[in-house]
Amino acid sequence: QVQLVESGGGLVQPGGSLRLSCTASGFTFSRTVMNWYRQAPGKERELVATVSSDGGGTRYADSVKGRFTISRDNAKNIVYLQMSNLKPEDTAVYYCNVLLDWTSYWGQGTQVTVSS
């Protein structure tokens, strides 16, 4: 079955960096677009970044452009989210996501807290 396992979250000071990882299994990773979402307390889940199946195409939410980079390693079935210059408003649970045959799959999420 489809599994998405996120890791790499934690507590970081404003201006700091973190790299999130999502290890995928149960589907043909190298042929699939992958997404990172986040959900802050009291807010709706929002799409943060998307990467094409070969990694050559990426899209970002305006709020993270220039600070976050999504990438993937198709040999290892991992998608990354490199986050730099983090701000308190980036505090959220971050989720890995894939859409397969009109079904959306989610990982368990990893907490990112940006605070001094």
N, C-alpha and C positions, 0 to 999 in steps of 0.2 A: 504494500500500500504506500501511498504518498506520505513522505515524512519530510518535514522541514525543521531543522534544529538550529536556533540562533545562539550566539555566544558573543562575548566581548563587551557587554554593557558594564556600567559602573558609575562611580561618582567622580566627577572631574570639575576642576575650577573653570570659571569663564576664561575663554581664550585657549583652552586646552584642546587636546585631540583624543579621539578614540577610533578604533577600527572594529566594526561589527562583522561577524561572519555568519553565514547560513549554509549549513551542509544539507544537501538535498539527496533524496533517494526515492525509488519507486516509480520513476518516470525517466524519459529520455531527456536528461538535463540539457544537453548540448543543442537541442532543437527548440528550446522553450524560452520565451521572454520571462524575465524575473523582475520582481518588484520589491521595494522596501516601503512600508507604511509606518506611521507612528500615530499614537493616540495619547494625548495629554489628558490629565484629570479634568473631567467635566466637558471635554471637547470630543468632537467626532473624529473618527479615524481618518487620516489624510495620507494621500499618496506623496511620498518623498522623492523617490527616484525609480527609474526603469532602465533596464539594460536589454538590448537585443540578444538573440540567441548566440551570435558569434562575438558579442562584446563590442562590436563596432559602432553601435548606436546607443546613445544615452539621452535621457530626459530627466529634468529636475523641477521640483517645485520652486517657484520664485524665491521663497523664503530661505532656500539652502543653496541656490546657485552661487558658484564661486567658493563655497566652503566645503561642500560634500562631493565625494566622487564614488560612483558605483562602478564595480568591475566584477569580473568573474573568471574562474579557472575551470574550464570545461573538462580538464583531465582529472580534476579532484572533485567535481560536482559542488563547488563552493561559489557563492556570491558574496561579495564584500561591500561594505559601506564605510568608506574612510571619511571621518568627520573632523573638520578642523575649525579653529576659531569658534568654538562652541559658545553658545549664549544660553542664559537661563531659560529662555523660551524654547530651547531645543529639548528641555526635559520632557520625557515621554517614555512609554513602552514602545519599542521598535519591533516591527513584525516583518518577517519574510513572507512573500506571497507568490503563488503561481496560479494561473488560470488554465485548467485543462478540461477540454470538452465541456465548456460552460460551467464548470464547477470550480469555485475558488477555494484554494487550500491555504492554510495559515500555520505558521509555527506557533510556539508557546509564548514568544515574545521575550525581549531582554530589556531590562530597565536601564535607561540613561538619565542620570541626574546631574545637572550643571548648577553648581552652587559653590560659593566661597565659604 
